[in-house]
Structures are given as C-alpha cells and as structure tokens.
C-alpha cells in the first residue's frame, strides 16, 4: 500500500464522486488522459505530472480489490484509526498504538490483512508492472478500415538472458537466509508484530548467488521492443488503445503492466470526418446545377452516382446513406456530399458571347430582398 493512499484523494483526481461506477471512472480517466497526455502537451512538465497522477489514480480505482482496500485505508485514516497520539495512543487508556510514519506501519506497502502477522508486506506479494506509453501514426484509410501495425516500445522488459530469474544461466537461486523465503520479516513493537519487506531479498524470498551478467540480477533490462497492435475499424484521431500485459514486467510473480497506444490519424485529400459521417466537396458546372445532372462521386469503397436536381444551389449538401465510417458499436455513418459550382478562370470568345446572351434573360434583380437595390 502506497503512502499516497492516505495523502491523496484519487476520486478528486479523476473528478468523480466516491460512489462513481466503474464505467464513470473509466470515462473520466479517458477524458483526462487525452487532455494531459504527453503527446498532446509536448514539453509541458505540469501536464506530464498531471497525466501521471491521473494514471496512478485510475490504476487503483479501476481495480476492484485495490479500490476496496483504498476506501478502507482512507476511512481508517480519516477516523484516526489509531494513528498519532491521543486517547487511543500508547499513553492513553485505550491501549492503542502510535506510528510516526505510515511506511513503518505497512512495511512499504500492504493491505490491512498484513498489519498483524498476516501474509507480510506487499513487497513479498505480486506487484503489477508499470504501464508503458507509445504512439502510432495511421493513414486516414487505415483508421477507417482498421489494420494491424507495429509500434516501438522503449522501456523495461524481461531479461532475455536469464528470462527474469536474475540468476546467471546455469546457476540457481536460493532461499533467502534472512526471511526464510517469506519475503518479509516481523518486527516486534509492543503487543503487535508488524511485517516489513525483507531488506536482503527485497520481498522475493530468493537470493541470487551469481547475478545475470546482462541485468545484474534484477531480472529486467531496458530495451526497445516491437509490439503488434490491432487497430479497430473506425478509430478516431487522438484515441488510445490499451494492449493488456505489454507494459513493464511485474515483480514477485505479478502481471505485466499494460501498453497504452495513442493514435494519430493523417488527413485525406478528399474526405473529412465528423463523428461517423464523411464529408466531400463535389464540383459541378453551372449547367449541371441549373439543369440537373447525374454525377459520379467517389467513396472509400468505390463510386456512386448522385442525382443533382435542377436548380440546385452551390453549397447544397446531399446525404448518401451508409457510405461513412463503420464502427462496431455505433453502426455506419453517411457520406455528406456538398456541391460547389465551378466558375471557369478564363472564357473563350464563343463562351463569353453565350453567357452575354444568357445575362439578358436573367432576373432583373436577384438581390432585391437585401434592400440595396
């Protein structure tokens, strides 16, 4: 158990009430993670620290067991719970106990079941590895259709030489002589026995006689890994994909952390996107707009014919059903085609004469409603 559990309100960090559901907590985290992500705020140290705080708060509140222990810890701390001097302290009639440093009480981490001769400090139990973060750049069409890509992840990884044991290949680990393999030692303080992480094996319960020459007995090495990531169809720019168990290795048999991949989607020369709808501008001639016409419009999966009614104004938008972005949760959007009357830059003599004749047949004043005639 971290000291931060007593000092920080993780619910306030995520901006949710203590009664928030798991879904509300996840929604709040995604919003804040996107806001403070280092890729969104390059060089912003304050945003980077805020991102770490938000991620740490979510790692606790998103885990049902951790959240329960955190709530219990906060309630005990808020009520006094035997911490500090007072009637329940060592000099009071209540016969309680006083601890100057919470890390002394919990041995650097551990649940409430560890306080009085339980399974030992958390250091001797499984600890999940750190989460890692990366980015990926996608073409517009890749984001729409989905793809599988490879991202480079720079961080701690299981040592390839000793495979995480910390021991040089061909040698073995042995039971820690100080804690007897428990990973923790008991310190007697009055009527209670308080567990503390073993200072020899650091909670693993094993010692290494001949450390691995690659990782020096740590069991992990820092290197760049290539990890395949599946990109779901319809993913939006700025979204984050969580790849379970592809983060840093856990300790003491704990699971690896997760890999969080932030997606950057490039622009398309023809299409823009709003939610699950695509937009395109379709140039038409004056005669096509005035007389009506059937024009061919490109889509992401082929072509369609769009019927332009006679008398259509420049800027009119037509909805082509089912030609937008397809997603698993929200179905398929539409393609919104906006016509734009193309005016030629130069006119030959014959065309100009035809337009001059047309001009004589135009309404006297198309701007009379503006009150400026």
C-alpha positions in Angstrom: 0.0 0.0 0.0 1.4 3.4 -1.0 1.6 6.3 1.4 -0.2 8.3 -1.3 -3.4 6.2 -0.5 -3.7 8.2 2.8 -2.5 11.5 1.4 -4.3 11.8 -1.9 -8.0 11.6 -2.9 -7.9 9.6 -6.1 -11.6 10.3 -6.7 -10.9 14.0 -6.7 -8.0 13.5 -9.0 -10.4 11.9 -11.6 -13.2 14.4 -10.8 -15.7 11.7 -9.8 -17.6 11.1 -6.5 -16.7 8.1 -4.3 -20.0 6.4 -5.4 -18.9 6.5 -9.1 -19.4 3.4 -11.0 -16.6 1.6 -12.8 -17.9 2.9 -16.1 -17.9 6.5 -14.8 -14.3 6.2 -13.5 -13.2 4.8 -16.9 -14.9 7.6 -18.8 -13.4 10.3 -16.6 -9.9 8.7 -16.9 -10.1 8.6 -20.7 -11.1 12.2 -20.9 -8.3 13.4 -18.6 -5.7 11.1 -20.1 -6.4 12.6 -23.5 -6.2 16.1 -22.1 -2.9 15.7 -20.3 -1.2 13.1 -22.5 2.5 14.0 -23.1 1.9 13.8 -26.9 -0.8 16.5 -26.6 1.4 18.6 -24.4 5.0 18.2 -25.6 7.5 19.7 -23.2 4.8 20.6 -20.6 6.1 19.3 -17.3 3.0 20.2 -15.4 0.7 18.3 -17.8 3.1 15.3 -17.7 2.9 15.2 -13.9 -0.9 15.6 -14.1 -1.0 12.7 -16.5 1.0 10.5 -14.1 -1.4 11.4 -11.2 -4.4 10.6 -13.3 -2.9 7.3 -14.5 -2.0 6.3 -10.9 -5.4 7.1 -9.6 -7.1 5.1 -12.3 -4.7 2.1 -11.7 -6.1 1.9 -8.2 -9.8 2.8 -8.7 -10.2 0.6 -11.8 -9.1 -2.5 -9.8 -11.9 -3.7 -7.7 -9.7 -5.2 -4.9 -7.4 -2.2 -4.8 -10.3 0.2 -4.7 -11.8 -1.6 -1.8 -8.5 -1.5 0.1 -8.1 2.2 -0.8 -11.5 3.1 0.5 -10.8 1.1 3.7 -7.5 2.9 4.2 -9.0 6.3 3.7 -11.8 5.7 6.1 -9.3 4.4 8.8 -7.1 7.4 8.2 -9.9 9.9 8.3 -11.3 8.5 11.6 -7.9 8.5 13.3 -7.7 4.7 13.3 -5.0 4.6 16.0 -2.7 6.9 14.1 -0.9 9.6 16.1 -1.2 10.5 19.8 -4.4 10.6 21.7 -6.7 8.5 23.9 -6.1 5.6 21.6 -2.3 6.1 21.6 0.3 4.3 23.6 0.0 6.7 26.6 -3.8 6.7 26.6 -6.2 4.5 28.4 -7.5 3.0 25.1 -4.3 0.8 24.8 -3.9 1.6 21.1 -0.6 2.2 19.3 1.1 5.2 17.7 3.0 5.1 14.4 5.2 8.1 13.4 5.5 7.0 9.7 2.8 5.1 7.8 5.6 3.3 5.8 6.8 1.8 9.1 3.3 0.5 9.7 2.8 -1.1 6.3 6.4 -2.1 5.6 6.5 -0.1 2.4 3.1 -1.4 1.2 0.5 -3.9 2.1 -3.2 -4.4 2.8 -4.9 -4.3 6.1 -4.6 -8.1 6.4 -0.9 -7.6 6.7 -0.8 -5.4 9.8 -0.8 -8.0 12.5 1.1 -11.1 11.3 -0.8 -11.7 8.1 0.9 -12.7 4.8 3.5 -10.0 5.1 4.1 -6.7 3.3 3.0 -6.1 -0.2 6.6 -6.2 -1.3 6.5 -10.0 -0.8 3.4 -10.4 -2.8 2.8 -10.0 -6.6 3.2 -6.4 -7.9 1.9 -5.4 -11.3 4.4 -3.8 -13.6 4.3 -0.2 -14.8 2.2 0.9 -17.7 4.1 2.0 -20.8 3.0 4.5 -23.5 3.6 4.8 -27.2 2.1 6.5 -30.3 1.3 5.3 -33.8 0.6 7.3 -37.0 -2.1 6.0 -39.3 -3.2 6.9 -42.7 -6.8 8.1 -42.9 -8.0 4.9 -44.7 -6.2 2.7 -42.2 -8.1 4.3 -39.3 -11.4 3.9 -41.2 -10.9 0.2 -42.2 -8.8 -0.9 -39.3 -5.4 -2.6 -39.5 -2.6 -4.3 -37.6 0.6 -2.3 -37.1 3.8 -2.5 -35.2 4.8 0.1 -32.5 8.2 0.5 -30.9 8.1 0.5 -27.1 11.0 1.7 -25.1 11.1 0.5 -21.5 11.8 -2.3 -19.1 11.4 -5.8 -20.4 12.1 -9.3 -19.1 15.8 -10.0 -19.4 16.4 -12.2 -22.4 19.5 -13.8 -20.8 18.1 -15.1 -17.5 14.4 -14.9 -18.5 13.6 -12.8 -15.4 15.2 -15.0 -12.8 18.1 -12.6 -12.2 20.5 -15.6 -12.0 23.2 -16.3 -14.5 22.2 -19.1 -16.8 23.3 -22.4 -15.4 23.1 -21.2 -11.8 20.2 -21.3 -9.4 18.6 -19.0 -6.8 18.4 -20.0 -3.2 16.0 -19.4 -0.3 16.7 -16.0 1.4 18.5 -16.8 4.7 17.1 -13.7 6.4 13.4 -14.2 5.8 13.4 -17.9 5.1 11.7 -17.4 1.8 8.7 -15.4 3.1 9.8 -12.1 1.6 9.1 -10.3 4.8 10.4 -10.1 8.4 8.4 -9.5 11.5 9.4 -6.6 13.8 8.0 -6.7 17.3 6.6 -3.5 18.6 4.8 -3.9 21.9 1.8 -6.2 21.7 1.9 -6.3 17.9 4.1 -7.9 15.3 4.5 -5.7 12.2 5.7 -7.1 8.9 8.3 -5.3 6.8 9.8 -6.2 3.4 13.0 -8.2 3.8 16.0 -5.9 3.2 18.0 -8.8 1.7 15.8 -10.3 -1.0 13.6 -7.2 -1.3 10.4 -9.2 -1.0 11.2 -12.0 -3.5 12.1 -14.7 -0.9 15.0 -15.7 -3.1 18.6 -14.7 -3.3 20.9 -14.9 -6.3 24.4 -16.4 -5.9 25.7 -15.5 -9.3 23.8 -12.5 -10.8 23.0 -12.5 -14.5 25.7 -10.6 -16.5 23.1 -8.8 -18.6 20.7 -7.5 -15.9 23.0 -7.7 -12.8 20.4 -9.8 -11.0 17.5 -7.5 -11.5 15.6 -9.8 -13.9 14.8 -6.9 -16.3 16.6 -5.0 -19.0 15.9 -1.7 -20.7 15.4 -2.1 -24.4 13.2 -1.3 -27.4 10.6 -3.9 -28.3 8.4 -4.2 -31.4 4.8 -5.0 -30.5 2.0 -5.7 -32.9 -1.2 -3.7 -32.2 -4.6 -4.3 -33.7 -6.3 -1.1 -34.7 -10.1 -1.4 -34.7 -12.0 0.0 -37.7 -13.4 3.5 -37.3 -10.9 4.6 -34.6 -10.7 8.4 -34.2 -7.8 10.7 -34.1 -6.5 11.0 -30.5 -8.0 7.8 -29.3 -5.9 5.5 -27.0 -5.7 1.7 -27.4 -4.9 -0.4 -24.4 -2.9 -3.5 -25.1 -3.0 -5.7 -21.9 0.1 -7.1 -20.4 2.5 -5.5 -22.8 3.9 -3.0 -20.3 6.8 -3.4 -17.9 7.2 -6.8 -16.2 5.7 -7.4 -12.8 7.6 -8.2 -9.7 7.3 -11.2 -7.4 5.2 -13.0 -9.9 2.9 -10.1 -10.6 1.4 -9.5 -14.0 3.0 -7.1 -16.5 1.6 -3.6 -16.9 -0.4 -2.5 -20.0 0.7 -0.7 -23.1 -1.3 2.4 -24.0 -1.0 3.5 -27.6 -2.2 6.9 -28.7 -3.4 7.1 -32.3 -2.6 10.0 -34.7 -4.7 9.9 -37.9 -3.5 11.7 -41.0 -5.6 13.8 -43.4 -7.3 12.6 -46.6 -7.1 14.6 -49.8 -10.8 14.3 -50.5 -12.6 13.4 -47.3 -13.0 14.9 -43.8 -14.7 13.2 -40.9 -17.1 14.3 -38.2 -18.1 11.6 -35.8 -19.1 8.7 -38.1 -20.0 10.8 -41.2 -17.6 11.6 -44.0 -17.8 14.8 -46.0 -16.7 15.6 -49.5 -17.0 18.6 -51.8 -18.1 17.8 -55.3 -17.5 20.4 -58.1 -20.4 20.8 -60.7 -20.8 23.1 -63.6 -23.3 25.9 -63.8 -25.4 23.9 -66.3 -25.4 20.8 -64.2 -26.6 22.8 -61.2 -29.2 24.7 -63.3 -30.5 21.8 -65.5 -29.8 18.9 -63.2 -27.5 16.0 -63.8 -26.2 12.6 -62.6 -22.6 12.9 -61.3 -20.2 10.3 -60.1 -19.0 10.7 -56.6 -16.1 8.7 -55.0 -16.4 6.9 -51.7 -13.9 5.0 -49.6 -15.1 1.7 -51.2 -15.9 2.6 -54.8 -18.1 5.1 -56.6 -21.8 6.1 -56.5 -24.0 8.1 -58.8 -25.5 11.2 -57.2 -28.6 12.8 -58.9 -28.4 16.6 -58.8 -31.9 18.1 -59.1 -32.4 21.1 -61.5 -32.0 24.4 -59.8 -29.6 23.2 -57.1 -27.7 26.0 -55.4 -24.0 25.9 -54.8 -23.3 24.7 -51.2 -26.3 22.3 -51.1 -25.5 19.1 -49.3 -26.8 15.6 -50.2 -26.7 12.6 -47.8 -25.5 9.3 -49.3 -26.6 6.6 -46.8 -24.2 4.0 -45.5 -21.0 5.4 -47.1 -19.4 6.8 -44.0 -17.4 5.2 -41.2 -18.4 1.7 -40.0 -17.9 1.0 -36.3 -18.9 -2.0 -34.2 -20.8 0.0 -31.5 -22.5 2.8 -33.5 -23.1 1.3 -36.9 -22.2 3.0 -40.2 -22.3 6.7 -40.9 -23.2 8.5 -44.1 -21.3 10.4 -46.8 -22.3 14.1 -47.0 -21.6 15.4 -50.5 -21.7 19.2 -50.9 -21.9 20.6 -54.4 -19.8 23.6 -55.4 -20.5 25.4 -58.7 -17.2 25.7 -60.5 -16.6 29.0 -62.3 -14.0 28.9 -65.1 -11.0 31.2 -64.7 -10.9 32.0 -68.4 -13.5 32.2 -71.1 -13.1 31.8 -74.8 -14.9 34.3 -77.2 -17.7 31.9 -78.1 -18.5 31.0 -74.4 -18.4 34.6 -73.4 -20.9 35.5 -76.2 -23.2 32.7 -75.0 -23.0 34.0 -71.4 -23.7 37.5 -72.5 -26.9 36.3 -74.2 -27.8 34.4 -71.0 -27.3 37.5 -69.0 -30.1 39.3 -70.9 -32.5 36.6 -69.7 -31.6 36.7 -66.0 -34.0 38.2 -63.4 -33.7 41.9 -63.1 -32.5 41.9 -59.5 -31.8 38.7 -57.6 -30.7 40.8 -54.6 -33.9 42.8 -54.1 -34.6 41.1 -50.8 -31.4 42.7 -49.4 -32.8 46.2 -49.6 -29.8 47.5 -51.5 -31.3 47.9 -55.0 
